[in-house]
């Protein structure tokens, strides 16, 4: 049987992988010892030239379906791993058929939830993971995507200004619909609570956390946070014609959550005394897009919000409020952000993304300033943070050696 490779922007080096060998037998010549989430399939992280991929063995039809689904999610701008290709027609040395393989690009600076706990997280950090999972699920539902297998194991987490951003990893059971019914949304939410509850019990049984986990409280939080966010983003609000200011207030609340509003459905009664509004929310990324337009930086939305706040402080401190905002942003970028992040030595640049390092330095400055009783210089803070905090952290990025 001839080997068949279907790929987007194909990497020619894919052909050199040992496709005639079962994936579980691949050795260190190809496999990178990176942490992987739990999976019903055999999964390996491999390195090719300067790129890193996750390879998953599965049934050919399922591999192609998931490949197309991940491409669709990417076109919609949803947070999911990027599919690279499918390899089918594999046979071993004896001519026996082997499963097809799905390749996805490894998401830099991301970790499965179990590895996060081995990197210092504890039970107190679970609400942050729950919030990240909730935001991901709501974003998918807003795009009429039914997941079908919501769990912590099917997500990769990236740090996001002290919190986390979640990315879908496994779209095997997912479906994009013309519209998503409330019944399907609730089914996803039920599956999420059941799976997360079991994962938390397993996490505690493996003694991966120092303190006891209240799994019931965590899954109750998950359900409550989902309902609150969904209602805020989609709920209908009614008020009198004298309270039109509430329209702007609703938009500001949605922007604070990081969501843009594409349009508002505004309906008044016959004599105009009552107004009813329902927002049409577009994707999360309000702060991210604003920062990118001002500075060119492409970061997570929570990080963008923190950087925009520091930009606002810089603007106020130097009394630049009347100047062009893009010029002020460029001054902040070249005088503060870039010089501060450049202080990180090369051997420590795989520990956190630059935007997360900058966020941590801002947090560290608050701590040092409180101790000193005065505002500590940002560059002095950065040097102290790098020396006392950053160098102790484990690496969270793949170290790719140039060929």
N, C-alpha and C positions, 0 to 999 in steps of 0.2 A: 504494500500500500504506500502511495507517495505521501510525503509529508506536506501538509497544507498549512500555510501561515497567512492569516488575515490580520492586518495591523494598520493603525493610523500613525502616520509619520514613522514608518518602520525603522528600527535600528538594525542594520545589517548583522550586528554581532549576535542577534537572537538565534541565527542559524547555527552558531557555533556551540550552543548549549547541548548537553548530552540527552537529546530527546528520546533516544532508544533505551534509556535507563529510567526505571521508576523514580519518581521525584523523591521519595523517602530515602533513596540510596545515593543522592547527589552528595558530593564531598566538599571539603573546604576550598577546593579550587574555584568553586562557583558560589557556594552558600556563604552569606554574611551572618554571623551569629547575633542577629538582632532579635529583640523580644517580639513574639507574635501572640495575637489573641487566640482564645480557644476556637476551634473550628471542627466541623464534622468531616472536613476534607483535609488532605495532606497539603500543607502550605509551606513554602520556603521563600526566604528573602535572598535574592541573588544580585551580584554586582557585575555589570558589563561596562567596560571602559569607564566613563565618568558618570554612569547612571545606575540607579538601583531600582529593582523591580520586586514585586511580590508575585509568586507563581503559585497557582492553585489548580490541582487536578480535579476534574469533574466530568460529568457526561457531556458529550460534544454539543448536543442541542441546548443544554443548560448554559454551557460556556458562551455560546454565541448569543443566547438571549440576554445573559447578564452583561456581556460586552456592549450590545446595542443599548440596553437600559442605562448603563453608566454613561455612555456617550450622550444619550438624551438628557440625562440629569446635568451633564456638563454644559450642554447647549442652553439649558434653563438657568445656568449660573448657580446651581444648588451645590452645597458642600458635600462632595463625594470624591473618592479616589478616582484618578484619571486612568481609563482603560488604555492599554497599549496594544493588545492583540490577543488572538486565539491561535493555538497550535493544535491541529488535528491530524489524523492519519498516523499516529505514533505506533510503532511496533518495537518489541524488544529484540534481542539477538536471536531468539528462537522463532521470530515471526509472529509472536502472540501480541494481540492488540493491547495498547495502553490507553489510559484515559486521556481525554483532551486536556489542554492546559490554558487557563486564562491568565494573562499578564496584566498587571496594573502598576503604575508608577508608585514607588514608595513615597509617602508623604513625609517630607523632611520635618524634623523637630516634633514628630508625633509619637505617641506611645499608646498601647492598649491599657485598659484600666488597671489590670493586675500589675503591670510594670510601674505605673504611677505610684502605687502603694509601696513598691520596693524602692522607689526614688524619694521616699519621705512623706508621702501623703498618709493621713490617718482618718479615723471615722469622722472627725470634725470637718473634713474636706468633702464629704459625700454630697452635701447640698450643692456645692459648686458643680460637681459632675452631673447631678440631677438636672440643674438648670441648663447645662450645656445640652444634655440629651433632650430636654423639653423644647428648647429653641430649635434644635435640629428637626424634631418630629413635627412641630408646628409649621416650620418652613416647608417641609415636604408636603404636609397636608394642604397648605395654602396653594401649592402647585398641583393639587389633585393627585398626589402620589400616595398609593397604598403600599406600606412597607411589608407587612405580613409577618415579620420576624424581628420586632424591635427588642434590642438587648444591648447591654454594655459591651458584650463580646463582639458585636457587629459594628463597633464604632472605634475610631481612633480619635484621641484627644490631643489638642495642641494648647499650650499655655496662652492665655489671653488677658493680660493686665491683671494678674493675680487670680483670675478665674480660668475657664477653659472654653475652647470652641470644639465642637464635635463634628466629625466627618463620617458619613456613611461608608462602610467598607464592603458589606455584603448586600447586593441588590438581587440576589437569586430569586427571592419570592415577591419582589416588588412589581407593581403595575402602575402605569400612568393612565389616568381616567379622564374622560371629558369633564366630569364633575365627580367629586368625592362625597359620598353620602355620609350622614351622621353615624349610621350604623357601622360603616367601614372605619371611620375615625375612632369610634368607641372600641371596635375590635382591636385596632392597633394599640390603643391605650391599655386595654385589658391584657394583651400579650406582653406589653412593656412592663406592667406591674408584676405579672407572674414571673417573667424571666429575670427581672432585676431582683426580685425577692429571693429567688433561688441562687442567683449569682452572689448576693450579699452573704447568704448563709454559707456558701462554699468558700467565699473569701475569708470569713471568720473561722471556719473549720480548718483552713490551711494556715491559720495563725499569721496571716499577712498584715494584720492591723494590730496595733498595740492596745487599743481600747475596744470595748464591746460595741457592736453595731446593733442599733434598734431597727431591724429590717422593716418592721411594720410601719414605723414612723417615716422611714425614708420613702417607701412606696406610696404612703398617704401624701407625702409632700410632692411626689412626682405627679400624682393625679390632680392635686390642688393647683400646682403651678401651671400645669398644662391648661386646665380650665380657665384660670385667671388670664393667661396670656392669649388664649384663643378668643375669649370674650372681649378683651381689650382691643384686639386687632380686627375683629369682625362684628362686634356687637352694634346694635341699633340704639341710638341715643335720641331722646325726645325732650324738647324744652320749649319755652315760650319765645315769641319773636323778639322780646326785649332782652333775651340772653344770647344774642348772636355771638358774643365773645367766646362762648363755649365751643364754637367750631374751631377757633384758633387754639384754644386750650387742648382740645382733643388731638389736633395735629401735633402740638408740642409734646404731648404725652407719648404719642407714637414715635416721634423723632427721638425722644429720650430713651425709648426701648431699642433704638437703632434702626427702625423701619421708616421708609419713605411712604408717602401717600400719593398714589397716582391720580386719583380723582375722588370726589365726594358725591354720594347720591343724596341730594337735599330735596326733601318733599315738605311742602307747607299745606295746611288745611285750607278750607274754602276761603275763610276770611283772613288768613295769614297770621292767626294768633299762636299757632303751634308749628314748630319746626321739627322735622325728623331727619337725622343724618346717619348714613352708614358709610364708612370709609372703604375705598378699594386700595388695599395695602399692597405695595410692591415689595420686593425682596429686602431682607436685612442687609444693611451696609451703608446706612445714611452717613455715619461718621467716617467710614472707610473711604467712601467716594469723595467726601469733602476734603479729607486730608490728602488724598491722591491728587485731586485737582490743584491743591495749593502747593504741594511739595514734591509730588511724584512718588512718595512712599506708598508701598502696597503692604498693608499689615492687617491683622485681625481687627474687627470692629471695636472691641473693648480697648485694645491698644490705641487705636486711632482716637477714641474719645479722650484717653489720658493724654496723648500727645497734643491734641487740640486744646485741652485745658492748660497745658504748659505753654503752648503758643499764646493763649490768651493772657496768661500771667506775664509772659515776656513782653507782650504788647502794652499791658498796663504799666509794668515797671519802668519801661523806657518811654512812656507817654507817646505811643505811636498809633493811638486809636484813630487819628485823622488821616493816616497814610494809607496807601493802597495795600489791601490785605495780602495780596500775593507777594508784594515786595517785602513786607514784614515777615511773611512766612519763609521766604528765601533767606532773609537775614538770620532768623532763628535756626533754620536748617544748617547754615554754614558756620554759625558762631557757637551754637549750643549742641544740637543733636549729633551732627557728624563728628565734631571733635570729642564729644563725650564717649560715643560708642567706639571711636577709634582707639581709646585708651585700653580697650580689652586686648590682652596679648594674644598672639596667634594660637597658642596652645589651649586657650580657654574659649575660643569662638564657637566650639561645638557644643557648649553647655546650654545656651539659650539664644534665641533669635535677638538681633540688635534691639528691636522695639521692646521686647520683654526685658532685656537688660536695662534699657532706659527707664522703663516703668519701675523696675526694682530699685534703681538708683534714686528715683524720686521718692519712693517709700523710705529708703534708707536715709535720705536727707531729712525727712520729717522726724525720724527717730533721733538722728544726731543733733538736729536743731533743738529738739525738746530737751535733750540732755545738756546742751551748751547754753540754752536760754537765749539763743540768737539764731539768725538764719545762717546756715553753713553753706559755703560756696559749693556750687554744683560739681566743679572739677575736683575739689578736695573730697567731696562725698564719693565721687566715682572711684577715685583711687583707693579710698578706704573700703568701699563695697567690694571692689575687685580683689583686694588683698585678703579681706576677712570673710567674705561670703561666697563670691562667685567661684573662686578656685577650689572650694570644697564640694561643689555640686558635681554630680555625674554628667557625662556627656549625653545629650539627647539628640544628636545628629549622627548620621552615618559618616565615618571618616573615609572618604573615597581617595585612594591613592592614584595620582595621574599615571597613565601608561607611558 
